[in-house]
């Protein structure tokens, strides 16, 4: 289809001409850190100066919800309704960034000044998430310029506090369901499976943190005079941890696991080959549940990780039994895990194992979500990506990390398609965060092709469409 090829060419030219880099430099210059009051001031300017005007220029209605309900999060919703008979897409991005870590970047780089090094654009937010949501915004604009209309209805939501756990996002979505009503959700965050692998993922693992604390006495006591008489809190906490997850990473408490892996998820992962990216650590084949494939362990199963473990002073140990010990743990979990009864299950287990003296202190949590890989929107998106790139798209049932995908899948009841425009080595949340030029270029083509296909009735929302196939012209 000639029109489709033309919009892919326009997307590539937007990057090759330097216009995308120029835009990205402006986006990065706003230090919209979630963690600071100054970052919230910068966030308001970012929405005032850049995002709001971009949507207004596309004929959208822009609604702002700054510091919604007096909280830490702000929301911008841009809407363009062309026809009630057309499908509606809800897009998402986050305008906040994590701590800039100024002074820690290599080669004297500033996190707030975009800099080039070969195929990399360095800057805080270049990959997470300003570069990614800007790719989608530019793609929408290119479609409008080509056709004079989108050919579907658009709702675009940006939040301002994803990096601190998306506070109030679920409540905002529940309260504004009419405003956010759509047929499908398309978001861009997180990384592809690999830089050269166009990827669709369908959700995210959830997470819940908790601490095990043995606070047995006010001070330390000589290990020679008291050894064998006083309970050692470090030994106790270590054993309590070991009763939950063994020394080879296998979870021991059934209540910490999902019921099973759905057949459709197994089928999606069977074709997945986990090839390490440059700079990745070497995976340990003897770690975790070895009855599962590496892909199943990462994307379809739960892991219990010890994030911190402490007692005494390991740098300067003394001959004394410490008075306290503490371990911080995190369960990364997939749908099908009984999270509601998790605290009670752990407490019951610790007591029955003789660790009633160990305090259980629950921390933050975020939900898991995943749509069925057999959902017709999944094949539609994967086929669109393949048509735009000439390469088979990777479909992940969910990523191993976490995003607020459950808000869109569960609160708004939408099929969730995450199509990332970054790569695993982008160093988001660390110094030297960067966006790869080639991935940005291809990402702009992918997003342009995807929106073009939605506009041309090649989607499961279209009346009479084949729900398991997409007929478009390939790039080849």
Secondary structure, DSSP 4 states (H G I P E B T S, - for coil): -HHHHHHHHHHHHHHHTTHHHHHHHHHHTS--BTTSHHHHHHHHHHIIIIIHHHHHHTT-EEEEETTGGGSS--EEEEEE---TTS-EEEEEEE--B----TT-SGGG--TTS-EEETTEEESTTTTTTHHHHHHHHHHHHHHHHHHSS-SSEEEEEEES-GGGT-TTHHHHHHHTTTTT--SEEEE--S--SBTTB-EEE-EE-EEEEEEEEEE--SS-EEHHHHTTTS--HHHHHHHHHHHHB-TTS-B--GGGS-S---HHHHHHHHT---PPPTTPPPP-TTSS-TTS-HHHHHHTS-EEEEEEEE-S-TTS--SEE-SEEEEEEEEEE-TT---TTHHHHHHHHHHHTT-TTSEEEEEEEE--EE--TTSHHHHHHHHHHHHHHSSPPEEESSBSS--THHIIIIIS--EEEE---S-TTS-TTSTT-EEEHHHHHHHHHHHHHHHHHHHTT-STTSTT--TT--------
